[in-house]
Amino acid sequence: MKPIILQGHSRPIKDIKFNKDGDLIFTASNDRSVTLWAAETGERIGTFDHLAAINNITLTQDSKILISGDNTGISYFWEVNTGKLLKKIETEPKYNVRSTDLSYGDKMLSVSFGGRVKDSESFIYVYSLDDILRADTDKDCTILQGKLQPLKQIKSNSSKFVNCRWINTNRNIVATKEDGTINLIDFDSREIVKTAKIHSETIMDMDISRKEEVIITASKDGKAQIINPDTFEIMHTLHPNDPTRNLNSCKISPLFSIGDDNEEKFHALLAGGQESRDVTTTHAKKGGFELLFYNIMYGEELGAVQGHFGPVNTVAFSPDGKLIASGAEDAMIRVHRLDDEYFSLDK
C-alpha cells in the first residue's frame, strides 16, 4: 500500500476529516491552519487560517460548512467553496476547544471546552447551527455579545471533558473525560444517566460505529476499549504492547456492521506512539508509530502499516472504507488506498 504523502503543514497534525463523498480531505494543524486536499491526487486545494493552533474540525453533511476549533476557545465557521469566514464564536482565552460534533441532520452543534490551567472548568455547549449562521457579527465576523445563547450548557463537576459525540438520534451525548470515564448525558435534562470508568488515564479519542452498535475509545494508558453503548460494559480490550505506546486515535471502519453479511467488516484502526519528548531517543520501529488494524469483535490484531516518524495524533477512514489517512507529530499526512488483500481478510 504505497501512500500519497500530503506535505503542506509545518507543525503537528491534530485532526483529519473526509467529506461525505470521500473526495476531499481536511487536515488541522498546530501551525494554525486547516488545509483542504483532493483525496485521490493529494493536490492542495486551499487553506483556512486561524490565529492559534487548531485542535479539531467537523463538516456539515453537504460539505458546505467547515467548523474548526482552536486553542484559544474560538470556533470558526467557514464556507468551503469560497474559503470565506462566515462566523466566529469566542469564549475566554483560558479555554481551548476540545471537540466539535454535529447532530444527526446537522441541526445542532456540540462543543466541548477545557481550561488550559489545572483545576479550571470544563463544559459542553450545544448550539443551533441555524442560530449561529443567522447571528449578527462585528467586522471580524465575531458574533456580537448577547446575540447568541447556547441551547444547553453542560458543566463537568469533576474531570475535564475531552470528546463529545451525539448518539441515539440526538437524544443523548456521549462524553469522555481526562480521568478515563465515559458519560451518557440526556440532552433534554442535561443529566448524566450512565457513567463508567473504563481507562486509567485520559481518553484521547472516541468513535461510534455507523449504526451505533459499538463505541471504541483510545487512551494514554495504551488501551482501546470496545464498549456496548447501551450498558457501557467493556466487550473487548485491545492492548498493543510490542512496543507499549499511548493510543491517541481510534476509528471504526464505515463497513462495520453486525448482521449484514454483504458488508460486515469488524475492523478498526488504532494509532499513537510514545511520548513526544522521547521520540528523539527512539528508533521509529520502537516508537509504536504504526497504524494498527484490529478485528474489534474478536480482539485480534490483523496487521500494521508503518511510515510515520513521530507519534500519530489522528486517523480517519474515507466513507467507503477504501482510504485511510493519518496525521502525526512529524507534520506529515499519509493517505493509503487499501488493496484487495485487505478486503479479502476475514471479518
SULGI-V867543 format. One record per helix or strand. SS is the DSSP state (h for helix, s for strand). FROM is the first residue (numbers start at 1). TO is the last residue. If there is no record, write none. Layout:
((SS	FROM	TO) (SS	FROM	TO))
//
This chain:
((s	4	6) (s	13	18) (s	24	29) (s	33	38) (s	44	49) (s	54	59) (s	65	70) (s	75	79) (s	84	89) (s	95	102) (s	108	115) (s	122	128) (h	129	134) (s	137	137) (s	142	143) (s	152	155) (s	161	167) (s	172	177) (s	181	186) (s	192	197) (s	203	208) (s	214	219) (s	224	228) (s	234	238) (s	241	241) (s	244	244) (s	246	252) (s	267	273) (h	276	281) (h	284	287) (s	291	295) (s	300	305) (s	312	317) (s	323	328) (s	333	337) (h	340	343))
//
